[in-house]
């Protein structure tokens, strides 16, 4: 490639600058140095979903609604680290029911009411006890047959014994 430049000091179209060995096209950063205003990047071990309070959402919507000049909403979003889709969904939530719709919604399965948990526990206990009762009745039947075979008379309980 030639090192010729045009009168304006630019290279002719289609030519790329020649590089020396080890030369990089972007400016080199010294260890620990970052471009002005750029924070050091850090990779978190476990990503955590951001959660926004209803008050924060309302405050941001008010700020965004107050923006009149071109680019103000974009600057607000960059400053807060948000996307325009956040504002869109929050506006929809506000339209559907103001603060009630903006209240924090937990993801995942909803917790069952305490009564439902108690009913489910009682059903499981009932099934377990029914199985034990069936087993006890079968054992009693076998004992009756064995006593008949061996000729051992079974004594029937009196009413007083049943009541106590």
C-alpha positions as CSV (number, residue, x, y, z in Angstrom):
1,X,0.0,0.0,0.0
2,X,1.2,3.5,-0.7
3,X,1.6,6.2,1.9
4,X,0.3,8.9,-0.4
5,X,-2.2,11.4,0.9
6,X,-4.5,13.7,-1.0
7,X,-4.3,17.5,-0.7
8,X,-6.8,17.5,2.1
9,X,-4.5,15.2,4.1
10,X,-6.7,12.2,3.7
11,X,-6.0,8.8,2.2
12,X,-7.5,7.9,-1.1
13,X,-10.7,5.8,-0.9
14,X,-10.0,2.1,-0.5
15,X,-6.6,2.4,1.0
16,X,-6.0,1.5,4.6
17,X,-3.1,2.8,6.7
18,X,-0.1,0.5,7.1
19,X,0.6,-0.6,10.6
20,X,3.9,-1.5,12.2
21,X,4.1,-4.9,14.0
22,X,2.3,-4.8,17.3
23,X,0.5,-1.5,16.5
24,X,-3.2,-1.4,17.3
25,X,-5.8,0.6,15.6
26,X,-7.5,1.8,18.9
27,X,-5.6,3.8,21.5
28,X,-3.8,1.7,24.1
29,X,-4.9,2.0,27.7
30,X,-2.4,1.8,30.4
31,X,-3.0,-0.7,33.2
32,X,-5.9,0.7,35.4
33,X,-6.6,3.6,33.0
34,X,-10.1,4.0,31.6
35,X,-11.5,6.5,29.1
36,X,-12.9,9.7,30.7
37,X,-16.1,9.0,32.6
38,X,-16.2,5.3,31.9
39,X,-16.4,3.2,35.1
40,X,-14.3,0.0,35.4
41,X,-16.2,-3.0,34.1
42,X,-17.0,-5.8,36.5
43,X,-18.6,-9.1,35.8
44,X,-20.9,-10.2,38.7
45,X,-20.7,-13.9,39.7
46,X,-24.5,-14.2,39.7
47,X,-26.8,-11.8,37.8
48,X,-29.5,-10.3,39.9
49,X,-32.8,-9.1,38.5
50,X,-33.4,-5.4,39.2
51,X,-36.5,-4.5,41.2
52,X,-38.0,-1.1,41.1
53,X,-40.3,0.3,43.8
54,X,-43.6,1.8,42.8
55,X,-42.4,5.2,44.1
56,X,-39.3,5.1,41.9
57,X,-41.4,4.1,38.8
58,X,-43.8,7.0,39.4
59,X,-41.0,9.5,40.0
60,X,-39.3,8.4,36.7
61,X,-42.5,8.6,34.8
62,X,-43.1,12.2,36.1
63,X,-39.5,13.1,35.1
64,X,-39.9,11.6,31.7
65,X,-43.3,13.3,31.2
66,X,-41.7,16.7,32.1
67,X,-39.0,16.3,29.4
68,X,-39.7,18.6,26.4
69,X,-36.5,19.1,24.5
70,X,-35.2,16.4,22.1
71,X,-32.9,14.0,23.7
72,X,-33.9,14.7,27.3
73,X,-35.7,11.4,27.7
74,X,-32.7,9.5,26.3
75,X,-30.4,11.3,28.7
76,X,-32.7,10.4,31.6
77,X,-32.8,6.8,30.6
78,X,-29.0,6.7,30.2
79,X,-28.5,8.3,33.6
80,X,-30.8,5.8,35.3
81,X,-29.6,2.8,33.3
82,X,-33.1,2.0,31.9
83,X,-34.6,1.1,28.6
84,X,-37.4,2.8,26.8
85,X,-39.4,-0.4,27.2
86,X,-39.4,0.2,31.0
87,X,-41.2,3.5,30.5
88,X,-43.6,2.0,28.1
89,X,-44.6,-0.8,30.4
90,X,-44.8,1.5,33.5
91,X,-47.0,3.9,31.6
92,X,-49.3,1.1,30.7
93,X,-49.4,-0.1,34.3
94,X,-50.1,3.5,35.4
95,X,-52.9,3.8,32.9
96,X,-54.5,0.5,34.1
97,X,-54.5,1.4,37.8
98,X,-52.0,4.0,39.0
99,X,-50.1,2.9,42.1
100,X,-52.0,-0.3,42.6
101,X,-50.8,-1.6,39.2
102,X,-47.3,-0.3,39.8
103,X,-46.9,-2.1,43.1
104,X,-44.2,-4.7,43.2
105,X,-45.3,-8.0,41.8
106,X,-43.4,-11.1,42.9
107,X,-42.6,-13.6,40.2
108,X,-43.3,-17.3,40.4
109,X,-46.1,-19.4,41.9
110,X,-48.4,-17.5,44.3
111,X,-48.5,-18.7,47.9
112,X,-51.6,-20.7,48.8
113,X,-53.8,-19.2,51.6
114,X,-53.2,-20.7,55.0
115,X,-56.6,-22.4,55.0
116,X,-55.7,-24.2,51.8
117,X,-52.5,-25.5,53.3
118,X,-54.3,-26.7,56.4
119,X,-56.9,-28.4,54.3
120,X,-54.3,-30.1,52.2
121,X,-52.4,-31.3,55.3
122,X,-55.6,-32.7,56.8
123,X,-56.4,-34.6,53.6
124,X,-52.9,-36.2,53.6
125,X,-53.4,-37.2,57.2
126,X,-56.8,-38.6,56.4
127,X,-55.4,-40.7,53.6
128,X,-52.6,-41.9,55.8
129,X,-54.9,-42.8,58.7
130,X,-57.3,-44.6,56.4
131,X,-54.5,-46.8,55.1
132,X,-53.6,-47.7,58.7
133,X,-57.2,-48.4,59.6
134,X,-57.5,-50.8,56.6
135,X,-54.4,-52.5,57.6
136,X,-55.6,-52.9,61.2
137,X,-58.9,-54.3,60.1
138,X,-57.2,-56.9,57.9
139,X,-55.0,-57.9,60.9
140,X,-58.1,-58.3,63.1
141,X,-59.8,-60.4,60.4
142,X,-56.7,-62.7,60.3
143,X,-56.6,-62.9,64.1
144,X,-60.3,-64.0,64.1
145,X,-59.7,-66.7,61.6
146,X,-56.6,-68.0,63.5
147,X,-58.6,-68.1,66.8
148,X,-61.4,-70.0,65.1
149,X,-58.9,-72.5,63.6
150,X,-57.2,-73.0,67.0
151,X,-60.5,-73.1,68.9
152,X,-59.8,-70.1,71.1
153,X,-63.0,-68.3,72.0
154,X,-63.0,-64.5,71.4
155,X,-64.5,-62.5,74.2
156,X,-66.7,-59.6,73.0
157,X,-66.2,-56.4,74.9
158,X,-69.1,-55.2,77.1
159,X,-70.7,-51.8,76.7
160,X,-68.9,-50.4,79.7
161,X,-65.5,-51.4,78.2
162,X,-66.5,-49.8,74.9
163,X,-67.6,-46.5,76.7
164,X,-64.3,-46.1,78.6
